[in-house]
Amino acid sequence: MSDVNSELKNIIEAALLAAGEPLTLDRMVSLFPAESRPSKQEIGDALKMLEKDYEGRGIELKRAERSYRFQTREKYGEWISRLHQERPPRYSRALLETLAIIAYRQPVTRGDIEEIRGVSVSAELFRTLLVREWIHQVGHRDVPGRPGLYGTTCKFAEHFNLTSLDELPPLAEMRNLEEIGKELGFQLGTQSKLPMAGGVADQADLISPEVDAVQADDQQAPRGIESPEPAHDHTRVGES
């Protein structure tokens, strides 16, 4: 390995560790002055070297959609979890249903989601998903009113440790909503389990207030989710 390649690898390694968030190739390129800026290919080669360097160690270089980050290996989660004794986040069934529908059937309109669930989607629930940047608008349906089409974002993939949407658990193998939630790392909760600590925004992230119709629907599985549309629009879904 040349000194230039070694130095580039070290710079990328330091940047990924210091960033505190995943970095795209474009973002890594932008760290260098214009007159000495490496190509994406050169940065890609440096990332491959880093990936090899970290083989067999407790942390790994992980790619999620179009970005990269260092993270602890999943098999060491049992020990890492003891560093954080707080209870895992709990999400309402309505929020999980809505997010699952968007993830599996995107791009979809809010009306599509309401038709599948059989109840209205509260504005607060939808706002929570948008604020967390797990979903975003990817376009409009070419029908009267031009309703917005929504899909998942890179942050959705990063949060749930997905390299691509192909890694979503197959619905054909999932018997119920709880299994989907378990595969994605969700924990279902109820309104009575809403944490009392934290600000309003934190609570909305966990269990969003629902309209009465949504709460009543909380006991039934979403209709139509068992047979998702066969193809995802991968070119638009991961954009953020």
C-alpha positions as CSV (number, residue, x, y, z in Angstrom):
1,M,0.0,0.0,0.0
2,S,1.4,3.4,-1.0
3,D,1.8,6.2,1.6
4,V,-0.9,8.2,-0.3
5,N,-3.4,5.3,-0.1
6,S,-2.5,4.8,3.6
7,E,-3.0,8.4,4.4
8,L,-6.3,8.6,2.6
9,K,-7.5,5.5,4.4
10,N,-6.6,7.1,7.8
11,I,-8.4,10.3,6.9
12,I,-11.6,8.5,5.9
13,E,-11.4,6.3,9.1
14,A,-11.0,9.4,11.3
15,A,-13.8,11.2,9.5
16,L,-16.2,8.3,10.0
17,L,-15.4,7.9,13.7
18,A,-15.7,11.7,14.3
19,A,-18.8,12.3,12.3
20,G,-21.3,10.7,14.6
21,E,-23.5,9.9,11.6
22,P,-23.2,8.0,8.4
23,L,-21.3,9.7,5.6
24,T,-21.9,9.4,1.8
25,L,-19.2,9.3,-0.7
26,D,-20.0,12.8,-1.8
27,R,-19.7,14.0,1.8
28,M,-16.3,12.3,2.1
29,V,-15.1,13.8,-1.1
30,S,-16.1,17.3,0.1
31,L,-13.7,17.0,3.0
32,F,-10.7,17.6,0.8
33,P,-9.6,20.8,-0.9
34,A,-10.4,21.0,-4.6
35,E,-6.8,20.9,-5.7
36,S,-6.2,17.5,-3.9
37,R,-9.6,16.0,-3.9
38,P,-9.6,12.2,-4.4
39,S,-12.1,10.5,-6.7
40,K,-15.0,8.5,-5.5
41,Q,-13.2,5.4,-6.8
42,E,-10.2,6.2,-4.6
43,I,-12.4,6.7,-1.5
44,G,-14.2,3.5,-2.4
45,D,-10.9,1.6,-2.4
46,A,-10.0,3.2,0.9
47,L,-13.3,2.0,2.4
48,K,-12.7,-1.6,1.1
49,M,-9.3,-1.5,2.8
50,L,-10.9,-0.3,6.1
51,E,-13.5,-3.0,5.8
52,K,-10.8,-5.6,5.5
53,D,-8.8,-4.0,8.4
54,Y,-11.8,-4.4,10.7
55,E,-12.5,-8.1,9.9
56,G,-12.6,-10.1,13.1
57,R,-12.9,-7.1,15.4
58,G,-15.7,-5.9,17.6
59,I,-16.7,-3.1,15.3
60,E,-17.3,-3.1,11.5
61,L,-17.7,-0.7,8.6
62,K,-21.3,-0.9,7.6
63,R,-22.9,0.4,4.4
64,A,-26.5,1.5,4.6
65,E,-28.1,2.6,1.3
66,R,-25.5,5.1,0.0
67,S,-23.7,6.0,3.3
68,Y,-21.1,4.4,5.5
69,R,-20.5,4.2,9.3
70,F,-18.7,2.3,11.9
71,Q,-20.8,0.3,14.3
72,T,-20.5,-2.5,16.8
73,R,-21.0,-6.0,15.5
74,E,-24.5,-7.4,16.0
75,K,-23.3,-10.5,17.8
76,Y,-21.9,-8.4,20.6
77,G,-25.2,-6.7,21.2
78,E,-25.9,-8.7,24.4
79,W,-22.9,-7.1,26.1
80,I,-23.3,-3.6,24.6
81,S,-27.0,-3.5,25.7
82,R,-25.8,-3.6,29.4
83,L,-24.2,-0.2,29.0
84,H,-27.7,1.2,28.4
85,Q,-30.1,0.1,31.0
86,E,-33.0,2.3,29.9
87,R,-36.0,0.5,28.5
88,P,-36.1,0.2,24.7
89,P,-38.4,2.6,22.8
90,R,-42.0,1.4,22.5
91,Y,-44.0,2.3,19.4
92,S,-47.8,2.2,19.0
93,R,-49.3,-0.4,16.8
94,A,-50.8,2.2,14.6
95,L,-47.3,3.8,14.0
96,L,-45.8,0.4,13.3
97,E,-48.6,-0.6,10.9
98,T,-48.2,2.7,9.0
99,L,-44.4,2.5,8.7
100,A,-44.6,-1.2,7.6
101,I,-47.1,-0.4,4.9
102,I,-44.9,2.4,3.6
103,A,-41.8,0.3,3.7
104,Y,-43.3,-2.7,1.9
105,R,-45.6,-1.0,-0.6
106,Q,-43.9,2.3,-1.4
107,P,-44.5,4.6,-3.0
108,V,-47.9,5.1,-1.4
109,T,-50.3,7.9,-0.7
110,R,-51.8,8.6,2.7
111,G,-55.1,7.5,1.2
112,D,-53.5,4.2,0.3
113,I,-52.4,3.7,3.9
114,E,-55.9,4.5,5.2
115,E,-57.5,2.1,2.7
116,I,-55.2,-0.7,3.8
117,R,-55.6,-0.1,7.5
118,G,-59.3,0.6,7.3
119,V,-59.0,3.7,9.5
120,S,-57.8,7.3,9.2
121,V,-54.1,8.0,9.7
122,S,-53.7,10.8,12.3
123,A,-51.8,13.9,11.4
124,E,-49.7,13.5,14.5
125,L,-48.6,10.0,13.6
126,F,-47.7,11.0,10.1
127,R,-45.8,14.1,11.4
128,T,-43.8,11.8,13.8
129,L,-42.6,9.7,10.9
130,L,-41.7,12.8,8.9
131,V,-39.9,14.5,11.8
132,R,-37.8,11.4,12.5
133,E,-37.0,11.4,8.7
134,W,-38.0,7.8,8.3
135,I,-40.3,8.7,5.5
136,H,-40.4,11.5,2.9
137,Q,-42.4,12.6,-0.1
138,V,-41.0,11.1,-3.3
139,G,-43.5,12.6,-5.8
140,H,-47.2,12.9,-6.6
141,R,-49.7,10.5,-8.0
142,D,-51.0,11.7,-11.4
143,V,-54.7,11.8,-10.4
144,P,-57.0,14.6,-9.6
145,G,-55.7,16.4,-6.5
146,R,-52.2,15.0,-7.1
147,P,-51.8,13.4,-3.6
148,G,-48.3,13.0,-2.3
149,L,-46.4,9.7,-2.7
150,Y,-44.3,8.6,0.3
151,G,-41.4,6.3,0.7
152,T,-38.7,5.5,3.2
153,T,-35.5,7.4,3.5
154,C,-31.8,6.6,4.0
155,K,-32.3,7.4,7.7
156,F,-34.9,4.6,7.9
157,A,-32.4,2.1,6.4
158,E,-29.6,3.4,8.7
159,H,-31.8,3.2,11.9
160,F,-32.9,-0.3,11.2
161,N,-29.5,-1.4,10.0
162,L,-30.6,-2.2,6.4
163,T,-28.2,-2.1,3.5
164,S,-31.1,-2.0,1.1
165,L,-34.9,-2.7,1.2
166,D,-34.2,-6.2,-0.1
167,E,-33.1,-6.9,3.5
168,L,-36.6,-6.3,4.9
169,P,-38.1,-9.5,6.4
170,P,-40.2,-11.2,3.7
171,L,-43.9,-10.7,4.5
172,A,-44.7,-14.2,3.3
173,E,-42.6,-15.5,6.2
174,M,-44.1,-13.1,8.8
175,R,-47.2,-14.4,10.6
176,N,-48.2,-11.2,12.3
177,L,-47.3,-7.6,13.1
178,E,-45.3,-8.5,16.2
179,E,-42.9,-10.7,14.1
180,I,-42.3,-7.8,11.7
181,G,-41.6,-5.5,14.6
182,K,-39.2,-8.0,16.2
183,E,-37.3,-8.4,12.9
184,L,-36.9,-4.6,12.6
185,G,-36.1,-4.1,16.3
186,F,-39.4,-2.5,17.2
187,Q,-41.1,-3.0,20.5
188,L,-44.8,-2.6,20.5
189,G,-46.4,-0.5,23.3
190,T,-49.7,0.9,24.4
191,Q,-50.8,4.3,25.5
192,S,-50.6,3.2,29.2
193,K,-46.9,2.5,28.8
194,L,-46.0,5.9,27.6
195,P,-42.8,7.0,29.4
196,M,-43.4,10.0,31.7
197,A,-39.8,11.3,31.3
198,G,-38.6,13.4,28.4
199,G,-40.0,16.1,26.3
200,V,-43.0,16.2,24.0
201,A,-40.9,15.4,20.9
202,D,-39.4,12.4,22.6
203,Q,-42.8,11.0,23.6
204,A,-44.1,11.6,20.1
205,D,-41.2,9.5,18.7
206,L,-42.2,6.6,20.9
207,I,-45.9,6.3,21.1
208,S,-47.8,8.9,19.1
209,P,-51.2,10.1,20.2
210,E,-53.8,8.6,18.0
211,V,-57.4,9.5,17.2
212,D,-60.1,7.3,18.7
213,A,-60.6,5.4,15.5
214,V,-56.9,4.5,15.3
215,Q,-56.9,3.4,19.0
216,A,-59.9,1.2,18.4
217,D,-58.1,-0.4,15.4
218,D,-55.1,-1.1,17.5
219,Q,-56.3,-4.6,18.3
220,Q,-56.5,-5.8,14.7
221,A,-53.9,-6.6,12.1
222,P,-53.6,-4.3,9.1
223,R,-55.7,-5.4,6.1
224,G,-53.9,-5.9,2.8
225,I,-50.4,-5.9,4.2
226,E,-50.1,-9.7,3.6
227,S,-49.8,-9.2,-0.1
228,P,-47.5,-6.3,-0.9
229,E,-47.1,-5.0,-4.4
230,P,-44.3,-7.1,-6.1
231,A,-41.8,-4.3,-6.8
232,H,-40.2,-1.5,-4.9
233,D,-39.1,1.7,-6.6
234,H,-35.6,1.6,-5.3
235,T,-34.4,4.5,-7.3
236,R,-36.5,6.9,-5.3
237,V,-37.0,5.3,-2.0
238,G,-33.5,5.9,-0.6
239,E,-33.2,9.5,-1.6
240,S,-33.1,12.1,1.2
